[in-house]
Amino acid sequence: MKTKKLRDSVSPWFKPSLMNLPFFHRSVTEVLVKPAGPDCNLDCEYCFYIDKLRQYPSRTTRMSDSILEAMIRQLMSQNVPQISIGWQGGEPTLMGLPFYRKAVDLMERYGHGQSVSNGLQTNGVLVDNEWAKFFRDYYFLIGLSLDGPEHIHDHYRKNRGGHGSWSKALDASKLLLDHGVEVNVLSVVNNYSVQFPDEIYEFHKSQGLNFMQFIPCVETEGNSVANFSVAATSYGEFLKRLFDLWLADFVDGVPTTSIRWFEALLFKYAGFSPTECTLLETCGEYLLIEHTGDVFACDFFVELEWKLGNLLETPLPTLFNSRKQTNFGQLKSNLPTDCRTCEWKTQCRGGCTKDRLRNPALDGRNHFCEAYKLFFAHADSKLRTLADEWKNKTTEAPRH
């Protein structure tokens, strides 16, 4: 087994779906794992996962050694060249460093020449020199949750005592970078942070955090949208400004910062499979594994309707190729009329399924529909030009 650096292993790279071919048995190459379940040492107001504590009423929200070993054995026994594991939460560092040392040992034991890309998403609170050294030595890609400068980050990201967590996250970023760990910064765009695209982008750059992901926040409370959610038009303006900032930092046609969604779009415009599941026609290309060994179709759908089974009872490849997983993936392509007739349908593909199904008032439309319309009207021609330039560079004959 070889560990391998893979820049986007925190959020898996998705591939074209072959799930419509009934004779094709797909291997499980990408999983998200919640080893501590929804347990966390922060109390972020906008957290979408905290309600999962009700689904697991037991106070023991830690993956056992037997489940860890069964999971890794099943993944590594497949005849595939590469496995991608994203360790998430809750807060996955609550498992303690010995847990991940054991995980790596199991990969070594059961592997047979594969590369394994490990990514871990953390709030940084527990990260110290020992953690940073481990991440560096085993090529873990770290996704660090950091919403921007202090007043933005601490607006919603507080600990259980009601105090902000910004200083801990910032200290973790410096420690990780000093140790040579690859770091992606993940920022949640909410109703407050959406006002500050310039400030957030420039702050991340100033800290050496040049690989960025931005996740729009929308959750529902009953039939209404939660107050911390970002409005569609505001998010559209945020994306437009962020895109312009990203473009302005190109040097000789090459980006000097990475914004994952824009790069995924550029892949799509250039004729390749986009590296974001939200941009695919169908989804369901990975599995979510809870601390109990329960397996779900997606980390946004950890609910009984989309529970596929338990890995101690049914092997992961069988669950991955199940009819329920196929049906889940097809939900994304079941677009409402407004989407089917939209000029941006092939670019957007309806967005994330959870942003279409959670709010009955939308009648199947995506909460961010207007955001995407605003963005693509602004960026479409520039993305086409970038894609053409990229393709031309890759097809140029080598000079002698």
DOBAVEX-562523 format. One record per residue (C-alpha): x, y, z. Coordinates in steps of 0.1 Angstrom, whole numbers, padded with zeros to 4 digits, always signed. Last residue first. Layout:
N
XYZ/...
# end
This chain:
400
+0123+0212-0303/+0088+0225-0295/+0062+0201-0283/+0030+0201-0304/+0002+0221-0288/-0027+0200-0276/-0026+0208-0239/-0021+0245-0246/-0051+0246-0270/-0073+0228-0245/-0064+0253-0217/-0070+0283-0240/-0104+0269-0251/-0114+0262-0214/-0104+0298-0204/-0124+0313-0232/-0155+0292-0224/-0151+0301-0187/-0149+0338-0196/-0180+0335-0218/-0200+0318-0190/-0189+0339-0161/-0215+0367-0156/-0246+0349-0170/-0233+0318-0153/-0232+0335-0119/-0265+0352-0120/-0283+0320-0131/-0264+0300-0105/-0275+0323-0077/-0311+0324-0090/-0312+0286-0087/-0296+0285-0053/-0325+0270-0034/-0328+0244-0061/-0362+0237-0076/-0381+0206-0065/-0413+0224-0056/-0394+0251-0038/-0419+0253-0009/-0411+0217+0000/-0376+0227+0012/-0353+0197+0017/-0355+0183-0018/-0337+0208-0041/-0308+0219-0019/-0302+0182-0010/-0299+0172-0046/-0270+0196-0052/-0271+0217-0083/-0298+0213-0109/-0274+0201-0136/-0256+0235-0134/-0237+0237-0167/-0260+0216-0188/-0291+0233-0174/-0279+0268-0179/-0304+0278-0206/-0332+0265-0184/-0360+0244-0199/-0353+0212-0179/-0346+0233-0148/-0380+0251-0148/-0397+0218-0156/-0384+0201-0124/-0353+0179-0126/-0352+0141-0120/-0315+0139-0128/-0304+0143-0092/-0328+0116-0079/-0310+0091-0102/-0282+0088-0077/-0306+0078-0049/-0322+0051-0071/-0288+0036-0079/-0279+0035-0042/-0313+0019-0034/-0308-0007-0062/-0276-0019-0046/-0242-0016-0063/-0226+0004-0035/-0242-0019-0009/-0227-0050-0026/-0193-0033-0029/-0194-0024+0009/-0200-0060+0021/-0233-0067+0039/-0237-0075+0076/-0207-0058+0092/-0208-0031+0065/-0243-0021+0077/-0272-0013+0053/-0281+0011+0026/-0296+0038+0048/-0313+0063+0025/-0348+0064+0040/-0333+0060+0075/-0315+0093+0074/-0279+0103+0068/-0288+0121+0036/-0263+0150+0034/-0234+0126+0039/-0246+0105+0009/-0259+0071+0001/-0256+0057+0036/-0237+0029+0053/-0241+0020+0090/-0208+0008+0104/-0216+0023+0138/-0192+0052+0133/-0210+0061+0101/-0199+0053+0066/-0209+0075+0037/-0205+0059+0002/-0193+0073-0031/-0205+0078-0066/-0242+0084-0058/-0247+0113-0083/-0265+0119-0116/-0261+0146-0142/-0229+0158-0126/-0222+0194-0115/-0231+0189-0078/-0208+0159-0077/-0178+0182-0081/-0147+0171-0101/-0164+0178-0135/-0159+0151-0161/-0140+0166-0190/-0152+0186-0220/-0132+0218-0214/-0163+0235-0200/-0167+0207-0174/-0131+0208-0163/-0134+0246-0160/-0165+0241-0139/-0146+0219-0115/-0119+0245-0113/-0144+0272-0104/-0159+0249-0077/-0125+0242-0062/-0111+0277-0059/-0073+0274-0064/-0050+0304-0063/-0022+0313-0087/-0043+0305-0118/-0024+0302-0151/-0030+0324-0181/+0003+0341-0179/-0004+0350-0142/-0040+0346-0130/-0048+0366-0099/-0074+0387-0115/-0093+0356-0125/-0097+0345-0089/-0109+0380-0078/-0134+0380-0107/-0147+0346-0097/-0151+0357-0061/-0171+0387-0072/-0195+0367-0093/-0198+0340-0066/-0207+0365-0039/-0232+0381-0062/-0249+0348-0067/-0248+0340-0030/-0266+0372-0023/-0292+0363-0050/-0298+0329-0035/-0300+0340+0002/-0275+0325+0026/-0288+0304+0054/-0283+0317+0090/-0320+0324+0095/-0331+0289+0087/-0353+0285+0056/-0389+0278+0062/-0411+0247+0059/-0399+0232+0092/-0366+0247+0099/-0346+0244+0068/-0308+0246+0061/-0288+0265+0036/-0251+0272+0037/-0231+0277+0006/-0198+0258+0007/-0166+0276-0005/-0134+0256-0011/-0100+0272-0011/-0064+0262-0020/-0043+0293-0015/-0041+0292+0022/-0008+0311+0026/-0022+0333+0054/-0024+0364+0033/-0042+0344+0006/-0069+0333+0030/-0074+0369+0041/-0076+0382+0006/-0104+0358-0003/-0123+0364+0029/-0121+0402+0027/-0130+0403-0010/-0160+0380-0006/-0174+0399+0025/-0212+0402+0025/-0217+0364+0021/-0200+0360+0055/-0232+0371+0073/-0260+0351+0056/-0237+0321+0053/-0209+0310+0031/-0190+0282+0048/-0153+0283+0042/-0131+0253+0036/-0093+0258+0036/-0074+0231+0018/-0041+0222+0034/-0012+0201+0023/+0011+0195+0053/+0046+0210+0051/+0051+0212+0088/+0050+0250+0088/+0017+0248+0068/+0001+0226+0094/+0012+0248+0123/+0001+0280+0106/-0033+0265+0098/-0037+0251+0133/-0030+0285+0149/-0056+0301+0126/-0082+0275+0136/-0075+0279+0173/-0076+0317+0170/-0109+0316+0152/-0128+0294+0177/-0151+0321+0191/-0165+0318+0227/-0200+0306+0235/-0188+0281+0261/-0197+0252+0238/-0173+0266+0212/-0182+0291+0186/-0183+0291+0148/-0213+0314+0140/-0200+0350+0140/-0165+0337+0150/-0154+0331+0114/-0166+0365+0101/-0153+0387+0129/-0121+0367+0131/-0111+0368+0094/-0122+0340+0071/-0146+0310+0074/-0120+0285+0085/-0127+0248+0085/-0094+0232+0076/-0094+0204+0050/-0062+0184+0055/-0046+0163+0028/-0029+0134+0046/+0005+0126+0032/+0014+0100+0058/+0045+0117+0072/+0029+0152+0069/-0004+0142+0086/+0016+0125+0114/+0039+0155+0119/+0008+0178+0121/-0009+0156+0146/+0022+0155+0168/+0028+0192+0165/-0008+0201+0176/-0042+0199+0161/-0070+0197+0187/-0089+0228+0178/-0082+0226+0140/-0119+0225+0129/-0111+0194+0109/-0117+0177+0076/-0093+0148+0070/-0081+0134+0037/-0064+0101+0030/-0054+0091-0005/-0045+0054-0007/-0024+0040-0035/-0028+0003-0041/+0000-0022-0041/-0017-0050-0022/-0033-0034+0008/-0046-0054+0038/-0017-0049+0062/-0005-0015+0051/-0041-0001+0051/-0045-0017+0085/-0014+0001+0098/-0027+0034+0084/-0060+0029+0103/-0041+0020+0135/-0021+0052+0133/-0055+0069+0127/-0069+0056+0159/-0038+0063+0178/-0041+0100+0169/-0073+0105+0189/-0109+0098+0178/-0118+0134+0186/-0097+0143+0156/-0128+0134+0134/-0149+0164+0145/-0185+0160+0136/-0174+0145+0114/-0150+0138+0085/-0124+0113+0074/-0122+0112+0036/-0109+0080+0022/-0098+0077-0014/-0088+0042-0027/-0065+0037-0057/-0054+0009-0081/-0085-0012-0078/-0088-0050-0073/-0109-0048-0042/-0095-0063-0009/-0084-0028+0003/-0119-0015+0007/-0133-0046+0025/-0103-0048+0048/-0105-0011+0056/-0141-0013+0066/-0137-0046+0085/-0107-0032+0104/-0125+0001+0114/-0156-0018+0124/-0136-0041+0147/-0116-0013+0161/-0148+0005+0172/-0159+0037+0157/-0168+0063+0184/-0202+0078+0191/-0209+0060+0224/-0236+0082+0241/-0262+0061+0223/-0291+0081+0209/-0278+0077+0173/-0305+0093+0152/-0309+0121+0177/-0272+0129+0174/-0279+0133+0137/-0294+0167+0145/-0258+0180+0148/-0250+0174+0112/-0262+0206+0095/-0241+0229+0117/-0252+0265+0113/-0249+0275+0149/-0214+0260+0153/-0211+0243+0187/-0175+0231+0188/-0160+0200+0203/-0179+0177+0179/-0198+0144+0179/-0218+0138+0147/-0203+0104+0142/-0168+0100+0157/-0155+0078+0129/-0176+0097+0103/-0161+0082+0071/-0165+0095+0035/-0158+0068+0009/-0143+0067-0025/-0131+0037-0045/-0160+0013-0041/-0159-0009-0071/-0186-0008-0096/-0202-0040-0111/-0215-0032-0146/-0242-0055-0158/-0270-0031-0148/-0255-0002-0168/-0272+0029-0154/-0247+0032-0126/-0219+0041-0150/-0217+0076-0137/-0188+0098-0148/-0162+0102-0120/-0164+0121-0088/-0133+0135-0070/-0139+0130-0033/-0142+0160-0010/-0112+0157+0014/-0093+0139-0014/-0091+0169-0036/-0053+0175-0036/-0043+0139-0037/-0010+0130-0021/-0005+0093-0019/-0001+0066+0006/+0012+0035-0009/+0000+0000+0000/
# end
